[in-house]
Amino acid sequence: MEEIYVFGHKSPDTDTICSAIAYAKIKNWTPARLGEINEETKFVLDRFDIHVPELLGNVEGKKVILVDHNEFQQSADGIEKAEILEVIDHHKIKFSCDKPVKFLTEPSGSTATIIAKYFESDIEKIKSTDEKKKINGLLLSAVLSDTVVFKSPTTTEEDKKIANDLAKAAGISDIIKFGIDIKKANGSIKGKPVESIIMADFKEFDFNGNKVGIGQTEIVDINEIYEIKDEISKFMENLKNRKYEMTVFVATDIIKEGSELFFAGDKSKIEKAFNAKFEGNFVYIPGLMSRKKQVVPNLQRVF
């Protein structure tokens, strides 16, 4: 039987990896990844004794399922010539295919919420109690991660309900503590190269023919960002000059619930997008938590 690969986007976060693994386990397919996992995701996989999925190269000619993304520029090399069977995603839709495919999308806080909602009965059919616990634990972790433990404006009431159901099934008694432990696993950037901080969760977007790169990191102490702000600014400018109309980096403090936003590019556009005055190339914006809901739509509008 030909292998079917399930994978998320090129800058894998916890929702991307855990959703791919969980859905692959439910359907008995092969989970994969398109990049290196971060410390938060490693914490989750270790917690549930799950192996890191294989690193997938060019997917031309392969049968694939896309989770947590649908834009080809965020996907695997050769995706245009792959056989796409399904897409499960919670982002804006920018997808085109030369034949009908199953496309499951909802405005949820995570892809894992959608998988848990529509494939609950499939999970229940799995005979191994331990395997069921692991799948529920992975999906719970993904929901908590992508909603920033329900602090993100992308969070829905359905996310909260499903997360609580998943917690019971996974044997997690204190859902908030578990979520905070997940976020703390990736909460410090001290000693990390600037490139790895910015590119760890970096996505490309096409806004009216303009290529824009947007990175995001979540931390528990915003002062760590200020210690390397000059290095961040320099890297952002060099990155923009190489291939982008604009680059944006969002450093989100999950405790203060706001973000320091860096940019390189047209200052008038970024100020208009966020209704903020930039003295240099960065500014703190209270309440800014979500790239998907608060950054991408604003930039798309001004471009």
Secondary structure, 3 states (H helix, E strand, C coil): CCCEEEECCCCCCHHHHHHHHHHHHHHCCEEEECCCCCHHHHHHHHHCCCCCCEECCCCCCCEEEEECCCCHHHCCCCHHHCEEEEEEECCCCCCCCCCCCEEEECCCCCHHHHHHHHCHHHHHCCCCHHHHHHHHHHHHHHHHHHCCCCCCCCCCHHHHHHHHHHHHHHCCCCHHHHHHHHHHCCCCCCCCCHHHHHHCCEEEEEECCEEEEEEEEEECCCHHHHCCHHHHHHHHHHHHHHHCCEEEEEEEECCCCEEEEEEECCHHHHHHHHCCCCCCCEEEEECCCCHHHHHHHHHHHHC
